Amino acid sequence: MERGRNAPQHRRRIAGDVLAAAADPVIPERIASIGQIMQLAGPAEFAAAIDEQRAALAAIAKSLGLKPAQ
């Protein structure tokens, strides 16, 4: 069994906790009140979305001639 904070069992538990919290009608209202869009998904979908955003930002940075800081 994988150990540590990023172990699959912890990710699943956290995802379940987030889904349970989102079921409270107050939470989506508060999220929307600060201009955020709530998208509920599991850990794999979240990781894919982050990878997609990272790739898009890397393409923008490259087009501007920016290089990663070391």
N, C-alpha and C positions, 0 to 999 in steps of 0.2 A: 504494500500500500504506500502510495506517495505521501510524503509528509510535508509539513510547512503550510504557510498561509495560502499558497497557490495550488494546493493539492485539489484534485477534482471534487472530493467530497465537500471541501470548504466552498468551492465555487458554486456547487449545486445548492448548498444550504443558503448561501448569500443570495443567490438568484431567487430561491423560494421566499426568503424574507422580503426581498424587494417587491416581488409580485404580491405578497400578502399586504404590504404597506400600500401599494398602488391601488388595492381594492377599496381603500378608504377614500370616499369621494373628496375629502379635504385635500389630499395629497396632489392629485392632478390639478385642482384649482390653484393651489399654491405654486406649483411648477409653472403653470400657464401665466400666473400673475407676474412672474419675473421674466416673461418672454421666452421661456424654454418650451420645447416640444418634447413630451414624454413618449418614448418609444420603448416598449417592453419587449425584451428578447432574452434568450438564454446566453450563457457565457460564450458559446461558439459564434453566435450571431454578433455579439458585441465585439469580439476579437476581429471578426471579418470587417465590421464597420470601421473599427480603428485602423486596420490595415489599409482599407480603401481611402480613408481620410489622409493617412500618412503618405500614400502614393500620390494623391492629388496635390497635397502641399509640396511634396518633393518636386513634382513637375513644375509647379509655379515657381518655386525657388530656383530651379534650373533655368527656366526661361528668363529669370531676372539676373542670372549670373551669380547667384548666391552659392556659397559653399558651406558645408557643415563646419561648425567650430569644433576644434579638437580639445 
